[in-house]
Amino acid sequence: MTQKILLHFDSRIDAALIKNSLDFADKCGATLDVLNVFAEPKKSALDYFNNHGKDLKKHIIDGHTAKLEEELEEARINAENIKFSIRWGKDFIECIKSVNEKKYDMVICPPAEPNQPPNSTIMHLLRKCPCPVWVHHGHLWRGAVRILAAIGPFDSSSENIALNRNILEHASMLNQVLGGKLHIMHCWKGYLEGITTNPYFSELEVENYLSFEKDSSEAAFNDIIESVSFDKEPRRIIMHGDPGTIIPEYALEQKMDIVVMGSIARSGIAGLLIGNTAEKIAGSLTESLLAIKPAGFVSPVK
């Protein structure tokens, strides 16, 4: 499932995250590449330093490389099996280009600020990167890891069924590698639920309809969990209400370390490459997040 991992930074160096990502890659039997992206210098800056006998890009790379080697040595990281590279341009664009070129199975990236929701750059990756994106807050190796897999909604489409299975399979893999405790959640709502409050529906009709939706959701929830293999029986949570509100609240209250969820492609609508609910959840989370794309998703970044 995960054989090639890309650890993506802007111009930062984070030896602790490199070490943790290398440990995770080793446990998965995967390779690890590290990418730094620097903003392209303005032509005026390049010309200025060139006129003063310096290659600005080479100067930046040499300084970065020296600092990287120093921090790797201080952290006692054996970097023999890590491939380091540098690209110039917009960081999320260059990251996605690397994924397209080398077919990575997962991107790991740090948040812009610790314990803060994803910023606009991270959201671009969540929307447009074709492989799973793990926004890593860097504290997942502190004892038992608590993992929340959020699945749903349930419908008959093959894309939706495959996405839910993919979420669970990634959550199971994380749970196995990290030795964690896995919770699986689904939030259900009745179709056109608000409309059933109009006078054309009796209280009994509303009650029977919601009971039907609840039972149907629970059956589908249990069926899909049973279709995936887990080392240990996960905790099952099914709740009624808005997942955009319930999932972040549950993650905070239960002290989850990582949330695994899907991002629903909306490629036919410009700019909407992640579902509205997924966007709301991602924008509210301060926990680590692993976002899974539907099968066949094609990034708009070429």
Residue pairs with C-beta under 8 A, 6 or more apart in sequence:
1 105
1 169
1 170
1 173
2 28
2 30
2 105
2 106
2 173
3 28
3 29
3 30
3 31
3 105
4 30
4 31
4 33
4 102
4 103
4 104
4 105
4 106
5 21
5 24
5 25
5 28
5 30
5 31
5 32
5 33
5 104
5 105
5 106
5 107
5 108
6 33
6 34
6 35
6 95
6 98
6 99
6 102
6 104
6 106
6 107
6 108
7 17
7 18
7 21
7 32
7 33
7 34
7 35
7 107
7 108
7 109
8 35
8 37
8 91
8 95
8 98
8 107
8 108
8 109
8 125
9 34
9 35
9 36
9 37
9 109
9 110
10 36
10 37
10 38
10 91
10 121
11 36
11 37
11 38
11 39
11 64
12 36
12 110
13 36
13 64
13 67
13 68
13 71
14 110
14 138
15 71
15 72
15 74
15 75
15 77
16 75
16 138
17 108
17 110
17 136
17 138
18 34
18 72
18 75
18 77
18 82
19 75
19 77
20 136
20 138
20 140
20 141
21 32
21 108
21 136
22 32
22 77
22 81
22 82
23 141
24 108
24 177
24 178
25 31
25 32
27 177
28 173
28 177
30 105
30 106
31 81
31 83
32 81
32 82
32 83
33 82
33 83
33 84
33 85
33 98
33 102
33 104
34 82
34 83
34 84
34 85
35 84
35 85
35 86
35 87
35 94
35 95
35 98
36 64
36 84
36 85
36 86
36 87
37 86
37 87
37 88
37 89
37 90
37 91
37 94
37 95
38 60
38 64
38 86
38 87
38 88
39 88
39 89
39 90
39 91
40 88
40 89
41 56
41 57
41 60
45 56
46 56
46 57
49 55
49 56
49 59
50 56
57 88
61 86
64 86
68 84
72 79
85 98
87 94
87 97
87 98
88 94
91 121
92 121
92 122
92 124
92 125
92 128
92 129
93 301
95 107
95 109
95 125
95 129
96 125
96 128
96 129
96 130
96 299
96 301
97 301
97 302
98 104
99 107
99 129
99 130
99 131
99 299
100 130
100 299
100 301
100 302
104 131
105 131
105 132
106 131
106 132
106 133
106 134
107 125
107 129
107 131
107 132
107 133
107 134
108 134
108 136
109 122
109 125
109 133
109 134
109 135
109 136
110 135
110 136
110 137
110 138
111 118
111 119
111 122
111 135
111 136
111 137
112 118
112 119
112 121
112 122
113 119
114 137
114 138
115 137
115 286
116 286
117 282
117 283
117 284
117 285
117 286
118 126
118 135
118 282
118 283
118 285
118 289
122 135
123 274
123 279
123 282
123 283
125 133
126 133
126 135
126 263
126 274
126 282
126 289
126 291
127 263
127 273
127 274
127 279
128 273
128 299
128 300
128 301
129 293
129 299
130 293
130 297
130 298
130 299
131 293
132 170
132 290
132 291
132 292
132 293
133 289
133 290
133 291
134 258
134 288
134 289
134 290
135 288
135 289
135 290
135 291
136 288
137 286
137 287
137 288
139 257
139 288
140 178
140 257
140 258
140 288
141 178
144 179
144 180
144 181
145 174
145 175
145 178
145 179
145 180
145 181
145 257
145 258
146 180
146 181
146 183
146 254
146 255
146 256
146 257
146 258
147 171
147 174
147 175
147 178
147 180
147 181
147 182
147 183
147 256
147 257
147 258
147 259
147 260
148 183
148 184
148 185
148 247
148 250
148 251
148 254
148 256
148 258
148 259
148 260
149 167
149 168
149 170
149 171
149 182
149 183
149 184
149 185
149 234
149 259
149 260
149 261
150 167
150 185
150 186
150 187
150 243
150 247
150 259
150 260
150 261
150 262
150 281
151 164
151 167
151 168
151 184
151 185
151 186
151 221
151 224
151 261
151 262
152 164
152 186
152 187
152 188
152 217
152 221
152 243
153 160
153 188
154 160
154 164
154 186
154 188
154 216
154 217
154 220
154 221
154 224
159 294
159 295
159 296
161 224
162 294
162 295
163 262
163 264
163 292
163 294
163 295
164 224
164 262
165 224
165 227
165 228
166 262
166 292
166 295
167 260
167 261
167 262
167 292
168 184
168 224
168 225
168 228
169 228
170 260
170 290
170 292
171 182
171 184
171 260
171 290
172 182
172 228
172 229
172 230
172 231
174 180
174 258
174 260
174 290
175 181
175 182
175 230
175 231
175 232
175 234
176 231
180 257
181 235
182 230
182 232
182 234
182 235
183 234
183 235
183 236
183 237
183 254
183 256
184 225
184 234
184 235
184 236
184 237
185 237
185 238
185 239
185 246
185 247
185 250
186 217
186 221
186 237
186 238
186 239
187 238
187 239
187 240
187 241
187 242
187 243
187 246
187 247
188 213
188 214
188 217
188 238
188 239
188 240
189 213
189 240
189 241
189 242
190 196
190 209
190 210
190 213
191 213
193 210
195 201
196 205
196 206
196 209
196 210
197 206
201 209
214 240
217 238
218 238
221 236
221 238
222 236
225 234
225 236
237 250
239 246
239 250
243 277
243 281
244 276
244 277
244 280
244 281
244 284
247 259
247 261
247 281
248 281
248 284
248 285
250 256
251 259
251 285
251 287
252 286
252 287
256 287
257 287
257 288
258 287
258 288
258 289
258 290
259 281
259 285
259 287
259 288
259 289
259 290
260 289
260 290
260 292
261 278
261 281
261 282
261 289
261 290
261 291
261 292
262 275
262 278
262 291
262 292
262 293
262 294
263 273
263 274
263 275
263 278
263 279
263 282
263 291
263 292
263 293
263 294
264 274
264 275
264 277
264 278
264 294
265 273
265 274
265 275
265 293
265 294
265 297
266 272
266 273
266 274
266 275
267 273
267 297
267 298
267 300
273 300
274 282
274 291
278 291
282 289
282 291
